[in-house]
Amino acid sequence: MGVNLTGLAEPKNLEMADLKGKTAAIDAYNTIYQFLSIIRQPDGSPLTDSQGRVTSHLSGILYRTANLIEAGISPSFVFDGVPHDLKMDTIMERRAKREKAEKEWEDAVEEGDIKKAFSKAQQTSKMTKEIKETSRSLLAYLGMPVIDAPSDGEAQAAYMSRKGDVWAAASQDFDSILFGAPVLVRNMTITGRRKMPGKDQYKDVKIELIECDRFLSELGVTREQLVDVCILMGTDFNPGISGIGPKKGLKLIKTHGDLEGAMVHLGEEIENYEEIRNIFLRSEYSDDYDLTIGNVNTEKICELMCEQHDFSKERVLSVIGRIENSRKAEDSRKKQRSLFDSW
């Protein structure tokens, strides 16, 4: 999902404590997909309730949001709107890959190959209407700001960050840089030792900070040129040119100045490239959002989590208690600081 600039970026690793007092606009779809992928049974089956409805996302949202609040972070969650027409090929390709992985997962379970089953299951995650609606409801009941993007959630998060309404855009993908976020934080919601999707490998996932001006300066390109690099590589809106990765794409753009020059050199043509540029550089944004933190609605959370989806009420109330205690401690700290400032 999104462009992969891992080979070019040298992010700064952070601890959760380093983000105390920070605000972030989180790409909700990206985060929910991570929860759906990671939070699974040993054979790869997602967590479900007694009616077979998936609940992995609810578990991830509840516990990870509590962790963020305890760390002194103020998150808001941005949901995708209507996808751009040029993204439809990517969406269809992902659907085909998911259907193939589902068949391979079923075969692996039948064969008793648990490792393979889990690996394939991670590739089957999908956003249903029910998952989206229950995610939004739980976030609202937790008092979290929920924002609707006109189109791409990362574009909206980058816009909010660029305006200074939040400190950073938070996403696993690097697209936030292309959309103009001054600061990108990766892995904010999935730190820890994680299994690599599709592989029998694990890695330690740490929070990563990328300051975009510094990143571009180190690469020696402008944001517009980095967009051109990614169009050469391929984005969610185009397949790119075969054989061109981050380093080769960067070299081509630095040598020839822009995408047009690189295409002439390569003897290639990328369809709709100007429109793809505009998606990243002049995307749709909305100012219709409110970042005010609301109160926790314990009754509604318990109704959703416990009565409707079979979560342990004791555990849910314990997490709610952690959130409320953290907020009370933060309110007390602010009052004390205000008192000292007035002296």
C-alpha positions as CSV (number, residue, x, y, z in Angstrom):
1,M,0.0,0.0,0.0
2,G,1.4,3.3,-1.0
3,V,5.0,4.0,-2.3
4,N,7.9,2.3,-0.6
5,L,10.8,4.7,0.0
6,T,12.5,2.5,2.6
7,G,15.7,2.4,0.6
8,L,16.0,6.2,0.6
9,A,14.8,7.2,4.1
10,E,16.9,7.1,7.2
11,P,14.3,7.8,9.9
12,K,15.0,8.7,13.5
13,N,13.9,6.0,15.9
14,L,11.8,7.2,18.8
15,E,10.3,5.8,22.0
16,M,6.7,6.4,22.8
17,A,7.8,8.8,25.6
18,D,9.4,11.0,23.0
19,L,5.9,11.8,21.7
20,K,4.5,13.1,25.0
21,G,2.5,16.3,24.4
22,K,2.3,15.8,20.6
23,T,-0.7,15.7,18.4
24,A,-1.1,13.5,15.3
25,A,-3.6,12.9,12.5
26,I,-3.6,9.1,12.1
27,D,-4.5,7.5,8.8
28,A,-7.5,5.4,10.1
29,Y,-7.8,2.9,7.3
30,N,-4.0,2.2,7.3
31,T,-4.1,1.6,11.1
32,I,-7.2,-0.6,11.0
33,Y,-5.7,-2.7,8.3
34,Q,-2.7,-3.2,10.5
35,F,-4.8,-4.4,13.4
36,L,-6.8,-6.7,11.1
37,S,-3.5,-8.2,9.8
38,I,-1.7,-8.5,13.1
39,I,-4.3,-9.4,15.7
40,R,-5.1,-13.0,14.8
41,Q,-5.3,-16.5,16.2
42,P,-2.3,-18.9,15.7
43,D,-3.8,-20.4,12.5
44,G,-4.4,-16.9,11.1
45,S,-8.1,-16.6,11.9
46,P,-9.1,-13.1,13.0
47,L,-10.6,-12.5,16.4
48,T,-14.4,-12.9,16.2
49,D,-17.4,-12.8,18.4
50,S,-20.0,-15.6,19.0
51,Q,-21.7,-14.6,15.8
52,G,-18.5,-14.9,13.7
53,R,-18.1,-11.1,13.3
54,V,-14.5,-9.9,13.1
55,T,-13.4,-8.0,16.2
56,S,-9.6,-7.7,15.7
57,H,-9.9,-4.0,14.8
58,L,-11.9,-3.3,18.0
59,S,-9.3,-4.9,20.2
60,G,-6.5,-2.9,18.4
61,I,-8.3,0.4,18.6
62,L,-9.2,0.1,22.3
63,Y,-5.8,-1.0,23.6
64,R,-3.6,1.0,21.3
65,T,-5.6,4.2,21.8
66,A,-5.3,3.7,25.6
67,N,-1.5,3.3,25.1
68,L,-1.3,6.5,23.1
69,I,-3.3,8.5,25.7
70,E,-1.2,7.1,28.5
71,A,1.9,8.3,26.7
72,G,0.5,11.8,26.5
73,I,-0.3,11.7,22.8
74,S,-3.4,13.3,21.4
75,P,-4.5,11.4,18.3
76,S,-7.2,12.1,15.8
77,F,-8.3,9.6,13.2
78,V,-8.8,10.4,9.5
79,F,-11.0,8.2,7.4
80,D,-10.8,7.9,3.6
81,G,-13.5,9.3,1.4
82,V,-14.2,8.4,-2.2
83,P,-11.2,6.9,-3.9
84,H,-9.9,8.6,-7.0
85,D,-10.8,6.9,-10.3
86,L,-7.1,6.2,-11.0
87,K,-6.9,4.1,-7.9
88,M,-9.5,1.6,-9.1
89,D,-6.9,-0.6,-10.8
90,T,-4.9,-0.8,-7.6
91,I,-8.1,-1.6,-5.6
92,M,-9.0,-4.4,-8.0
93,E,-5.4,-5.8,-7.9
94,R,-5.5,-5.9,-4.1
95,R,-8.8,-7.7,-4.2
96,A,-7.5,-10.3,-6.5
97,K,-4.4,-10.8,-4.3
98,R,-6.6,-11.1,-1.2
99,E,-8.8,-13.7,-2.9
100,K,-5.8,-15.7,-3.9
101,A,-4.4,-15.5,-0.3
102,E,-7.7,-16.6,1.2
103,K,-7.6,-19.8,-0.9
104,E,-4.0,-20.4,0.0
105,W,-4.9,-19.9,3.7
106,E,-7.7,-22.4,3.5
107,D,-5.4,-24.9,1.9
108,A,-2.7,-24.4,4.5
109,V,-5.2,-24.8,7.4
110,E,-6.5,-28.0,5.8
111,E,-2.9,-29.3,5.4
112,G,-2.1,-28.3,9.1
113,D,0.7,-25.9,8.1
114,I,0.0,-23.3,10.8
115,K,3.0,-21.1,9.9
116,K,2.0,-20.8,6.3
117,A,-1.7,-20.4,7.3
118,F,-0.9,-17.4,9.5
119,S,1.4,-15.9,6.8
120,K,-1.3,-16.1,4.1
121,A,-4.1,-15.0,6.5
122,Q,-2.3,-11.7,7.1
123,Q,-2.8,-10.9,3.4
124,T,-6.5,-11.4,3.5
125,S,-7.5,-8.4,5.6
126,K,-10.3,-6.3,4.2
127,M,-12.3,-3.2,5.2
128,T,-16.0,-4.1,5.4
129,K,-18.8,-1.6,6.0
130,E,-19.3,-3.1,9.4
131,I,-15.6,-2.9,10.4
132,K,-15.6,0.8,9.3
133,E,-18.8,1.7,11.2
134,T,-17.8,-0.1,14.4
135,S,-14.3,1.4,14.3
136,R,-15.8,4.9,13.9
137,S,-18.3,4.3,16.7
138,L,-15.6,3.0,19.2
139,L,-13.3,6.0,18.4
140,A,-16.2,8.4,19.0
141,Y,-17.1,6.7,22.3
142,L,-13.5,7.0,23.4
143,G,-13.7,10.8,22.8
144,M,-11.3,10.7,19.8
145,P,-11.8,13.2,17.0
146,V,-12.9,11.5,13.8
147,I,-12.4,13.3,10.5
148,D,-13.8,12.4,7.1
149,A,-11.4,13.1,4.1
150,P,-12.9,14.1,0.8
151,S,-10.7,11.4,-0.8
152,D,-7.4,10.0,0.5
153,G,-7.0,10.0,4.2
154,E,-3.3,10.6,4.0
155,A,-3.8,13.7,2.0
156,Q,-6.2,15.1,4.6
157,A,-3.8,14.2,7.5
158,A,-0.9,15.9,5.6
159,Y,-3.0,19.0,5.1
160,M,-3.9,19.2,8.8
161,S,-0.2,18.8,9.7
162,R,0.8,21.5,7.1
163,K,-1.8,23.9,8.6
164,G,-0.3,23.3,12.1
165,D,-3.5,21.9,13.5
166,V,-1.5,18.7,14.4
167,W,2.2,18.1,14.8
168,A,2.4,15.1,12.5
169,A,0.7,12.8,10.1
170,A,0.9,9.2,11.3
171,S,0.9,6.4,8.8
172,Q,2.8,3.3,7.7
173,D,3.1,4.6,4.2
174,F,5.4,7.2,2.8
175,D,2.6,8.8,0.7
176,S,2.2,11.5,3.5
177,I,5.5,13.0,2.4
178,L,4.2,13.2,-1.2
179,F,1.0,14.9,0.0
180,G,3.1,17.5,1.8
181,A,3.2,16.5,5.5
182,P,6.0,18.4,7.3
183,V,6.4,15.5,9.7
184,L,5.6,11.8,9.2
185,V,5.5,9.4,12.1
186,R,5.5,5.7,11.1
187,N,4.7,2.7,13.4
188,M,3.0,4.8,16.0
189,T,0.3,2.2,16.4
190,I,2.1,-1.1,15.8
191,T,5.4,-1.1,17.8
192,G,6.8,-4.3,19.1
193,R,8.0,-7.6,17.6
194,R,5.9,-8.3,14.5
195,K,5.7,-11.1,11.9
196,M,6.4,-9.9,8.4
197,P,3.3,-10.3,6.1
198,G,3.8,-13.2,3.7
199,K,7.1,-14.3,5.3
200,D,8.2,-16.6,8.1
201,Q,10.3,-13.7,9.6
202,Y,9.9,-11.3,12.5
203,K,11.3,-7.9,13.1
204,D,11.4,-5.3,15.9
205,V,9.1,-2.5,14.8
206,K,10.0,0.9,16.3
207,I,8.5,4.3,16.0
208,E,10.1,6.3,13.2
209,L,10.2,10.0,12.6
210,I,10.8,11.6,9.2
211,E,11.1,15.4,9.0
212,C,10.2,16.0,5.4
213,D,12.3,19.1,4.7
214,R,15.4,17.4,6.0
215,F,14.6,14.2,4.1
216,L,14.2,16.1,0.8
217,S,17.4,18.1,1.5
218,E,19.4,14.9,2.1
219,L,18.0,13.5,-1.2
220,G,18.8,16.7,-3.0
221,V,15.3,17.0,-4.6
222,T,12.2,19.1,-4.1
223,R,8.8,17.5,-3.1
224,E,7.7,17.9,-6.7
225,Q,10.7,16.0,-7.9
226,L,10.1,13.2,-5.3
227,V,6.6,12.9,-6.6
228,D,8.1,12.4,-10.1
229,V,10.4,9.7,-8.6
230,C,7.5,7.8,-7.2
231,I,5.5,8.1,-10.4
232,L,8.4,6.4,-12.2
233,M,8.4,3.7,-9.5
234,G,4.7,3.3,-9.5
235,T,2.1,4.6,-7.0
236,D,-1.5,3.6,-6.0
237,F,-2.5,5.6,-9.1
238,N,-0.2,4.1,-11.8
239,P,1.9,0.9,-12.3
240,G,5.2,2.7,-13.0
241,I,8.0,1.6,-15.3
242,S,9.3,-1.9,-14.9
243,G,12.7,-2.2,-13.2
244,I,12.7,1.3,-11.6
245,G,13.0,1.4,-7.8
246,P,13.7,4.2,-5.4
247,K,17.4,4.6,-6.1
248,K,17.2,4.3,-9.8
249,G,14.2,6.6,-9.9
250,L,16.0,9.2,-7.8
251,K,19.0,9.1,-10.0
252,L,16.9,9.6,-13.2
253,I,15.1,12.6,-11.8
254,K,18.2,14.3,-10.4
255,T,19.9,13.7,-13.8
256,H,17.1,14.8,-16.0
257,G,15.3,17.3,-13.7
258,D,11.8,16.0,-13.9
259,L,9.5,13.2,-15.1
260,E,9.2,14.5,-18.6
261,G,13.0,14.5,-19.0
262,A,13.3,11.0,-17.6
263,M,10.6,9.6,-19.8
264,V,12.3,11.1,-22.9
265,H,15.6,9.5,-21.8
266,L,13.9,6.1,-21.2
267,G,11.8,6.2,-24.3
268,E,8.7,5.5,-22.1
269,E,5.4,7.3,-21.6
270,I,3.4,7.2,-18.4
271,E,-0.3,7.6,-18.9
272,N,-2.1,10.4,-16.9
273,Y,1.1,11.5,-15.2
274,E,0.1,15.1,-14.9
275,E,-3.2,14.1,-13.2
276,I,-1.2,11.8,-10.9
277,R,1.1,14.7,-10.0
278,N,-2.0,16.8,-9.2
279,I,-3.4,14.1,-6.9
280,F,-0.3,14.5,-4.7
281,L,0.4,18.2,-5.1
282,R,-3.1,19.6,-5.3
283,S,-5.3,17.0,-3.6
284,E,-8.8,17.6,-2.1
285,Y,-8.9,18.8,1.5
286,S,-11.5,19.6,4.0
287,D,-11.6,22.2,6.8
288,D,-14.7,20.7,8.2
289,Y,-13.2,19.1,11.3
290,D,-13.1,19.5,15.1
291,L,-10.0,18.3,17.0
292,T,-11.7,18.8,20.4
293,I,-11.2,15.7,22.7
294,G,-14.5,14.4,24.0
295,N,-15.5,12.5,27.1
296,V,-15.3,8.7,27.3
297,N,-18.8,7.2,27.0
298,T,-18.4,4.1,29.2
299,E,-21.9,2.9,28.7
300,K,-21.7,3.0,24.9
301,I,-18.3,1.4,24.8
302,C,-19.5,-1.5,27.0
303,E,-22.6,-1.9,24.9
304,L,-20.5,-2.1,21.7
305,M,-17.6,-4.1,23.0
306,C,-19.3,-6.4,25.6
307,E,-23.0,-6.7,24.8
308,Q,-22.6,-6.8,21.0
309,H,-19.2,-8.3,20.5
310,D,-18.5,-10.5,23.6
311,F,-15.5,-8.7,25.0
312,S,-14.8,-9.1,28.7
313,K,-16.5,-6.3,30.6
314,E,-13.8,-6.4,33.3
315,R,-11.0,-5.9,30.8
316,V,-12.8,-3.2,28.9
317,L,-13.6,-1.3,32.1
318,S,-9.9,-1.7,33.1
319,V,-8.8,0.0,29.8
320,I,-11.3,2.7,30.2
321,G,-10.0,3.3,33.7
322,R,-6.5,3.7,32.3
323,I,-7.7,6.3,29.8
324,E,-9.7,8.3,32.4
325,N,-6.8,8.2,34.9
326,S,-4.4,9.4,32.3
327,R,-6.6,12.3,31.3
328,K,-7.2,13.3,34.9
329,A,-3.5,13.3,35.5
330,E,-2.9,15.5,32.4
331,D,-5.7,17.9,33.5
332,S,-4.1,18.2,36.9
333,R,-0.7,18.8,35.3
334,K,-2.1,21.6,33.1
335,K,-3.8,23.3,36.1
336,Q,-0.5,23.2,38.1
337,R,1.4,24.6,35.2
338,S,-1.2,27.3,34.7
339,L,-0.9,28.2,38.4
340,F,2.9,28.4,38.3
341,D,2.8,30.5,35.1
342,S,0.5,33.0,36.8
343,W,3.0,33.6,39.7
